[in-house]
Amino acid sequence: MLKTRESREFWLLALMALLVLGAGLGMRDPWPSDEPRFALVAKQMVLSGDWLFPHRGTELYSDKPPMLMWLQAALYTVLRDWRVAFLLPTLLASLGTLACVYDLGRRLWTRKVGLYAAWALLFAVHFTFQAKKAQIDPLVVFFITLANYGLLRHLLCGPAWRWWWLGWFAAGLGVITKGVGVLALFMLVPALAAVAMGWPRVRLDLRNWRFWVGPLAFLAAIALWLVPMVLAATGSGSAEYRAYMNDILFRQTAKRYAQSWDHHQPWWYFLATMPSMWVPAFLLVPWAIPAWWRRLRRRDPRYLLLLGWWLLIVLFFSIPHGKRDVYILPALPMFCLALAPLLPGLLRRRDVQWVLGGFALLLTVALLGIGVAMLGGEPSFERKLILERGIDTSVTAALGWVGIALGSWGVVSLVFSGARRFHLAVVSILAMAWVAYGLVGYPLFNDSSSARGLMYQVGQRIGPDAELGLVGWKEQNLLMSDRPVRTFGFKRRWYLQLQDGRAWQAQAPERRWLLVQQAALLACVDRAQAERVGVANRRGWWLVPARAFAGPCQPSAVDLARIRREQGKEEGED
């Protein structure tokens, strides 16, 4: 009976994770800001056969290592469906992260603790939101968590040298996914501190030769990408490839950390990010801190390693000026693992249940309020969705009904959970909201968010035989185009793209069109002769025929300042 109950509890967790994270898979195209970029790079890998040096349009893409794009391209070659292939790597990575947290909790404490840790992580808003996006961060979170898993299996449950080596190797894979994968090795700092203070149960023997196989495994994982890339870049004689190598190895790593050029935030930014994005688990921190302190005073190394590593990650990312909420996402799994042993006791407390009930009530009221506002024609909602996102009124009405339905579900969940089980209401509301987001929100938002609707209109307007060029374009425009497209650079200043686009168009003016972002238009374009085709991703877009050009396309000082400002904003989004 015990095994049957344990099996049911595990499979309930597994099925819920698959439902919450996988709902909507295959029902949408890539959405900005990052998804179209990575999907486009992966698509060009498949089309060109060049997997070592990623391209975005005609330019090399050196902002990130190619691990995610490799996985997307590889899955597409098997599945032949981009809508599934671009999201599947992050889905599998997130499920893998949950599996690591569950099994580590089971081995460090009990099977019940592993379940609590995985449930807490699954419904942490920050984790779920990122897991449903095709970005690099869920993948690097998996590799860092896998590295932590391997290291802790040896440090706290060992000796387990094979897991120790796997931990180092996974950290290396994290580095070639996103440079911060090396942060998994910060786990050695509290481990060394525990050994120095004489705490029990920590196995860290630097004199054993097997210890040093770990760093070699770390370097071997990095070499899987680094060695072929460096050899190809240095041996090709291409200045472009050398620039790619220098940018991705130095500017995008150490220089980006030491001299952050975007996303500037105050030092305390993450102290506000965690309480707002790591809910509902973070709501229990006021009760957890005293309990953690008591366990640290008892010299329990499990808490020292988990909490020490979490604090080191927060400190590391608080130092540079540039900060984004996803930077500390890798710390969330270990936070949930440290919290999990306390949850059975905390959830029996009446004050904890009332805090969770208040959170569930707040969610319910917010959903009902948004739904009523949309159905009631609240101008601010409709204006933002229609003018900025290019969404029509039928979609806003549908979203209103979804909000009403979810709010009603929240009321039912609160009523049936009871005052002693408000945590079940929280799980119920969040699960339904995430499923609705995937099954209903994806189709409703897809045309405008992915630019599929815009590019479909463009294709219909210019006809199947016309040629199209892009100026001031975004990755989703090239990705969603129904035909081969001519580009004139991506990071080049928009006025230079417009000048080159005009020259290209003049070679065949009857069949060539330019799709130009509104912010990139200059006075040389007669807007009376051009056509505004719509709004997508908060940007206006114009179709410009050859007859719409009059005079030289030379930007004024005002134009240059505006283009520098607007294009700088878009580069900051990268």
C-alpha positions in Angstrom: 0.0 0.0 0.0 2.9 2.3 0.8 4.5 1.7 -2.5 1.2 2.3 -4.3 0.7 5.6 -2.5 4.2 6.7 -3.3 3.8 5.8 -6.9 0.5 7.7 -7.1 2.1 10.8 -5.6 5.0 10.7 -7.9 3.0 10.2 -11.1 0.6 13.0 -9.9 3.6 15.3 -9.8 4.9 14.1 -13.2 1.5 14.5 -14.9 0.9 17.9 -13.4 4.3 19.1 -14.5 3.8 17.8 -18.0 0.3 19.5 -18.1 1.4 22.8 -16.7 4.6 23.2 -18.6 3.6 21.5 -21.8 0.1 23.0 -22.3 0.1 24.7 -25.7 3.1 23.0 -27.2 2.9 23.3 -31.0 0.1 25.9 -30.8 2.2 29.0 -31.3 5.2 30.5 -33.1 8.2 32.1 -31.5 7.5 35.4 -29.6 9.8 38.2 -28.8 12.1 39.2 -27.4 14.5 36.3 -27.6 12.5 33.4 -29.1 12.4 34.5 -32.7 16.1 35.3 -32.6 17.1 31.8 -31.5 14.6 30.1 -33.7 15.8 32.1 -36.7 19.4 31.2 -36.0 18.5 27.5 -35.6 16.5 27.6 -38.9 19.5 29.1 -40.7 21.7 26.4 -39.3 19.4 23.8 -40.9 19.2 25.6 -44.2 22.9 26.5 -44.5 24.5 23.5 -42.9 26.8 25.8 -40.9 26.2 24.8 -37.2 29.5 26.2 -35.9 29.1 29.9 -36.7 25.4 31.0 -36.1 24.0 33.6 -38.4 21.1 36.1 -38.0 20.3 37.1 -41.5 23.6 37.8 -43.2 25.4 38.7 -40.0 27.1 36.4 -37.6 25.3 36.1 -34.2 27.8 36.1 -31.4 25.7 37.3 -28.4 25.2 33.7 -27.0 26.8 30.3 -27.4 24.9 28.0 -29.8 23.8 25.2 -27.5 20.0 26.1 -27.5 20.0 26.7 -31.2 21.8 23.4 -31.8 19.1 21.5 -29.8 16.3 23.3 -31.7 17.9 22.6 -35.1 18.5 19.0 -34.1 14.9 18.4 -32.9 13.6 20.0 -36.1 15.6 17.6 -38.3 13.8 14.8 -36.4 10.3 16.3 -36.0 10.1 18.6 -39.1 7.9 21.0 -37.1 9.3 24.3 -35.9 6.4 25.0 -33.6 7.3 22.0 -31.6 11.0 22.0 -32.1 11.7 25.5 -30.9 9.9 25.0 -27.5 10.8 21.4 -26.8 14.4 21.9 -25.5 13.2 24.2 -22.7 10.3 21.9 -21.8 12.6 18.9 -21.5 15.2 21.0 -19.6 12.5 22.2 -17.1 11.2 18.7 -16.6 14.8 17.6 -16.0 15.3 20.3 -13.4 12.3 19.2 -11.5 13.5 15.6 -11.6 16.9 16.6 -10.2 15.3 18.6 -7.4 12.9 15.7 -6.5 15.6 13.1 -6.4 18.1 15.3 -4.5 15.4 16.1 -1.9 14.7 12.4 -1.6 18.3 11.5 -1.1 19.2 14.3 1.3 16.1 14.0 3.4 13.1 11.8 2.5 10.9 11.1 -0.5 8.2 13.4 0.9 10.7 16.3 1.0 11.6 15.6 -2.6 8.0 15.9 -3.6 7.5 19.1 -1.7 10.6 20.6 -3.3 9.5 19.8 -6.8 5.9 21.1 -6.2 7.3 24.3 -4.8 9.5 24.8 -7.8 6.9 23.8 -10.3 4.5 26.5 -9.1 7.1 29.2 -8.5 5.9 31.8 -11.0 9.4 32.7 -12.2 10.2 29.1 -13.0 6.9 28.3 -14.7 6.9 31.5 -16.8 10.4 30.9 -18.1 9.8 27.2 -18.6 7.1 28.0 -21.1 9.4 30.2 -23.2 12.0 29.1 -25.7 14.9 30.9 -24.1 18.4 29.9 -23.0 17.7 30.4 -19.3 15.7 27.2 -18.6 18.4 25.3 -20.3 21.2 26.8 -18.3 19.1 26.3 -15.1 18.9 22.6 -15.9 22.7 22.3 -16.5 23.5 24.2 -13.3 20.9 22.2 -11.3 22.3 18.9 -12.8 25.8 20.1 -11.8 24.6 20.9 -8.3 23.0 17.4 -8.2 26.2 15.7 -9.1 28.3 17.7 -6.7 25.9 17.3 -3.8 25.6 13.5 -4.4 29.3 13.3 -3.7 29.7 16.0 -1.1 26.7 15.0 1.1 25.7 11.5 0.1 29.1 10.1 -1.1 31.6 9.2 -1.9 30.2 9.1 -5.4 33.0 10.0 -7.8 31.0 9.4 -11.0 28.4 11.9 -9.8 31.2 14.3 -8.9 32.6 14.1 -12.4 29.1 14.5 -13.9 28.6 17.6 -11.8 31.7 19.2 -13.2 30.9 18.1 -16.8 27.3 19.5 -16.5 28.8 22.8 -15.3 30.9 22.9 -18.4 27.9 22.3 -20.6 26.3 25.2 -18.7 29.2 27.4 -19.7 28.8 26.6 -23.5 25.0 27.2 -23.0 25.4 30.6 -21.3 28.7 31.6 -19.6 27.2 31.6 -16.1 27.1 27.8 -16.0 30.4 28.1 -14.1 28.4 29.4 -11.1 27.5 25.8 -10.2 31.0 25.4 -9.0 30.4 28.1 -6.3 28.9 25.1 -4.3 32.5 24.3 -3.4 32.8 27.6 -1.4 30.3 26.6 1.4 31.6 23.0 1.2 35.2 24.2 1.9 33.8 26.4 4.7 32.0 23.4 6.2 35.2 21.3 6.1 37.3 24.1 7.6 34.8 24.5 10.5 34.8 20.7 11.1 31.1 20.2 10.2 30.2 16.5 9.7 29.1 14.6 6.6 30.9 16.8 4.0 33.3 14.8 1.8 35.8 17.0 0.1 39.3 15.4 -0.2 41.6 17.5 -2.4 44.4 14.9 -1.9 42.5 12.2 -3.8 43.4 12.0 -7.5 39.8 11.4 -8.4 39.0 14.9 -7.1 41.0 16.5 -10.0 39.2 14.5 -12.7 36.3 16.8 -12.0 38.0 20.0 -13.3 39.2 18.0 -16.3 35.6 16.9 -17.0 34.6 20.6 -16.8 37.2 21.6 -19.4 36.3 18.7 -21.6 32.7 19.8 -21.8 33.7 23.3 -22.7 36.1 22.0 -25.3 33.3 20.3 -27.2 32.4 23.7 -28.6 35.4 25.9 -27.9 38.1 23.9 -29.6 36.4 23.4 -33.0 35.2 27.0 -33.0 38.6 28.5 -32.3 40.4 26.2 -34.7 37.9 27.1 -37.5 38.0 30.8 -36.7 41.8 31.1 -36.6 42.3 28.7 -39.5 39.9 30.3 -41.9 41.7 33.6 -42.3 38.3 35.3 -42.1 38.3 38.6 -40.1 34.5 38.1 -39.6 35.1 34.8 -37.9 37.9 36.2 -35.7 35.6 39.1 -34.7 32.9 36.5 -33.8 35.4 34.6 -31.6 36.6 37.7 -29.8 33.1 39.0 -29.2 31.7 35.7 -27.8 34.7 34.8 -25.7 35.5 38.2 -24.2 33.0 41.0 -24.8 29.9 38.9 -24.1 31.3 37.3 -21.0 33.9 39.0 -18.8 33.4 42.5 -20.2 29.6 42.2 -20.1 29.9 41.4 -16.4 32.5 44.0 -15.5 31.2 46.8 -17.7 27.5 46.2 -18.1 26.1 48.3 -20.9 22.4 47.6 -20.5 19.6 46.7 -18.0 21.1 48.9 -15.3 19.5 48.4 -11.9 20.3 49.3 -8.3 22.3 46.9 -6.1 19.2 45.8 -4.2 17.3 44.8 -7.4 17.2 41.1 -6.7 16.0 41.7 -3.1 12.9 43.0 -4.8 12.8 40.4 -7.6 12.8 37.3 -5.4 9.7 38.3 -3.3 7.8 39.3 -6.3 8.7 36.5 -8.7 9.5 33.5 -6.5 6.0 33.4 -5.1 4.2 31.5 -3.7 7.2 29.7 -2.2 9.0 33.0 -1.1 5.9 34.0 0.9 7.1 31.5 3.6 10.6 33.0 4.0 9.7 34.9 7.2 8.9 31.6 8.9 11.8 29.8 7.2 14.6 32.1 8.3 14.4 31.2 12.0 14.1 27.5 11.2 17.1 27.7 8.9 19.1 29.4 11.5 18.3 26.7 14.1 19.5 24.0 11.7 22.6 25.9 10.9 23.4 26.2 14.6 23.0 22.4 14.8 25.8 22.3 12.1 23.6 20.7 9.4 25.7 20.9 6.3 22.8 20.4 3.9 21.4 23.9 4.7 24.9 25.5 4.7 25.6 24.3 1.2 22.2 25.1 -0.3 21.7 28.5 1.4 25.3 29.5 1.1 25.3 28.8 -2.6 22.0 30.7 -3.1 23.4 33.8 -1.3 26.6 33.6 -3.3 24.6 33.7 -6.6 22.6 36.7 -5.4 25.8 38.5 -4.3 27.6 37.7 -7.6 24.8 39.2 -9.8 24.3 42.1 -7.5 27.8 43.5 -8.1 27.5 44.6 -11.7 25.2 47.4 -12.8 23.4 45.3 -15.4 20.8 43.1 -13.9 17.8 41.1 -15.2 15.4 38.9 -13.2 16.5 35.7 -15.1 20.1 36.1 -13.9 19.2 34.5 -10.5 16.7 32.0 -11.8 19.4 29.2 -11.4 19.3 29.8 -7.6 15.5 29.0 -7.4 15.8 25.2 -7.5 18.2 25.1 -4.6 16.1 27.6 -2.7 13.0 25.4 -3.1 15.1 22.4 -1.9 16.2 24.2 1.2 12.6 25.2 1.9 11.1 21.8 1.3 12.0 20.1 4.7 10.1 22.9 6.5 7.0 22.8 4.4 5.1 20.0 6.2 5.3 21.9 9.4 4.8 25.4 8.0 1.6 24.3 6.1 0.1 23.2 9.3 0.4 26.8 10.7 -2.8 28.8 10.6 -0.9 32.1 9.9 0.9 30.5 7.0 -2.4 29.3 5.6 -4.0 32.7 5.8 -1.0 34.3 3.9 -1.4 31.7 1.2 -5.2 32.3 1.2 -4.6 36.0 0.8 -2.3 35.3 -2.2 -5.0 33.0 -3.7 -7.7 35.7 -3.1 -5.5 38.4 -4.7 -5.0 36.2 -7.8 -8.8 35.6 -8.0 -9.7 39.3 -7.7 -7.0 40.3 -10.2 -8.3 37.8 -12.8 -11.9 38.8 -12.3 -11.0 42.5 -12.4 -9.1 42.1 -15.7 -11.9 40.1 -17.2 -14.6 42.5 -16.2 -12.5 45.5 -17.4 -12.0 43.9 -20.8 -15.6 42.9 -21.3 -16.7 46.3 -20.1 -14.6 48.1 -22.7 -12.1 49.7 -20.3 -10.3 52.1 -22.6 -6.8 51.7 -21.1 -6.8 47.9 -21.6 -8.1 48.0 -25.2 -5.9 50.9 -26.2 -2.8 49.1 -25.0 -3.7 45.8 -26.7 -5.1 47.2 -29.9 -2.7 50.1 -30.6 0.5 48.6 -29.2 0.0 44.9 -29.8 -2.2 45.0 -32.9 -4.9 42.8 -31.3 -8.5 43.3 -32.5 -11.5 43.7 -30.3 -12.7 40.1 -30.7 -9.5 38.9 -29.0 -9.9 41.3 -26.2 -13.4 40.1 -25.6 -12.2 36.5 -25.6 -9.5 37.4 -23.1 -12.2 39.0 -20.9 -14.2 35.8 -20.8 -11.0 33.9 -20.0 -10.3 36.2 -17.1 -13.9 35.7 -15.8 -13.6 32.0 -16.1 -10.3 31.8 -14.3 -11.5 34.2 -11.6 -14.6 32.0 -11.1 -12.4 28.9 -10.8 -10.4 30.8 -8.2 -13.6 31.4 -6.1 -14.5 27.7 -6.3 -10.9 26.7 -5.4 -11.0 28.9 -2.3 -14.4 27.6 -1.2 -13.5 24.0 -1.5 -10.0 24.1 -0.2 -11.0 25.2 3.3 -9.1 27.5 5.7 -6.6 24.8 6.5 -5.7 23.9 2.9 -5.3 27.2 1.1 -2.1 25.9 -0.4 -4.3 23.6 -2.5 -6.3 26.6 -3.7 -3.0 28.3 -4.8 -2.0 25.2 -6.7 -5.4 24.9 -8.3 -5.6 28.5 -9.5 -2.0 28.6 -10.8 -2.4 25.3 -12.6 -5.5 26.4 -14.3 -4.1 29.8 -15.2 -1.0 28.3 -16.8 -3.0 25.7 -18.7 -5.4 28.4 -20.0 -2.4 30.5 -21.0 -1.1 27.7 -23.2 -4.3 26.4 -24.6 -6.2 29.7 -25.0 -3.6 32.5 -24.8 -1.2 31.1 -27.3 -3.7 31.0 -30.2 -5.2 34.4 -29.3 -1.9 36.2 -29.1 0.1 34.3 -31.7 -0.7 36.3 -34.9 0.3 39.6 -33.3 3.1 38.5 -31.0 4.9 36.3 -33.6 4.3 38.8 -36.5 2.7 35.9 -38.4 -0.4 38.0 -39.0 1.6 41.0 -40.2 3.7 38.9 -42.6 0.7 37.1 -43.9 -0.9 40.5 -44.7 2.3 41.6 -46.4 2.4 38.5 -48.5 -1.2 38.9 -49.6 -0.7 42.5 -50.5 2.4 42.2 -52.7 1.4 38.9 -54.3 3.3 35.6 -54.7 5.6 36.8 -57.5 6.9 40.0 -55.7 10.3 40.3 -53.9 10.5 41.6 -50.4 13.3 43.5 -48.6 13.4 44.3 -44.9 14.6 47.5 -43.3 14.7 48.0 -39.5 13.5 44.4 -39.2 13.2 42.1 -36.3 13.9 38.4 -36.3 10.2 37.5 -36.4 9.7 39.3 -39.7 12.4 37.2 -41.4 11.2 34.0 -39.6 7.6 34.4 -40.5 8.0 35.5 -44.1 6.3 33.4 -46.8 9.2 33.8 -49.2 13.0 34.4 -49.4 13.7 37.9 -48.1 16.5 40.3 -48.8 18.1 42.0 -45.8 20.6 44.8 -45.6 22.2 44.0 -42.2 20.6 43.8 -38.8 22.8 45.9 -36.5 23.6 48.4 -39.2 22.0 51.8 -38.7 18.6 51.9 -40.2 19.2 54.8 -42.5 22.1 52.8 -44.1 19.7 49.8 -44.5 17.1 52.1 -46.1 19.7 53.5 -48.5 20.8 50.0 -49.6 17.2 48.9 -49.8 16.3 51.7 -52.1 19.2 50.9 -54.4 18.2 47.2 -54.4 14.6 48.1 -55.2 15.6 50.4 -58.0 17.0 47.4 -59.9 13.5 46.0 -60.4 11.0 48.6 -59.2 7.9 46.9 -60.5 8.2 43.8 -58.4 10.3 44.7 -55.4 8.9 46.1 -52.1 10.4 47.2 -48.9 8.9 46.4 -45.5 10.1 49.2 -43.2 9.7 49.7 -39.5 8.0 53.0 -38.9 10.9 54.4 -36.7 13.3 53.8 -39.7 11.3 55.9 -42.2 13.0 59.1 -43.4 11.7 62.2 -45.2 12.6 60.7 -48.5 9.6 58.3 -48.2 6.3 59.8 -49.3 3.9 58.2 -46.8 1.0 59.1 -49.1 2.5 56.7 -51.6 3.4 54.0 -49.0 1.0 51.7 -47.1 0.8 51.2 -43.4 0.2 47.5 -43.1 -0.3 47.2 -39.3 1.2 46.9 -35.9 3.1 43.9 -34.5 5.2 43.7 -31.3 4.5 47.4 -30.5 6.0 48.6 -33.8 4.3 50.1 -36.8 5.2 48.7 -40.3 5.0 50.2 -43.7 5.2 48.7 -47.2 7.2 51.1 -49.4 7.0 50.7 -53.2 9.7 52.3 -55.4 7.4 55.2 -56.4 7.2 56.3 -52.8 10.9 57.5 -52.8 11.6 61.1 -53.5 15.0 62.8 -53.0 18.1 61.5 -51.3 17.6 59.4 -48.1 20.0 61.4 -46.0 19.1 61.6 -42.3 19.0 64.9 -40.5 20.6 65.5 -37.1 17.1 64.9 -35.6 16.8 61.6 -37.6 20.2 60.4 -36.5 19.4 61.1 -32.8 16.0 59.4 -33.1 17.5 56.3 -34.9 20.3 56.0 -32.4 17.8 56.2 -29.5 15.3 53.8 -31.0 17.8 51.3 -32.3 19.7 51.5 -29.1 16.5 50.4 -27.2 16.1 47.4 -29.5 19.7 46.4 -29.1 19.2 46.6 -25.3 16.4 44.1 -25.6 18.9 41.6 -27.0 
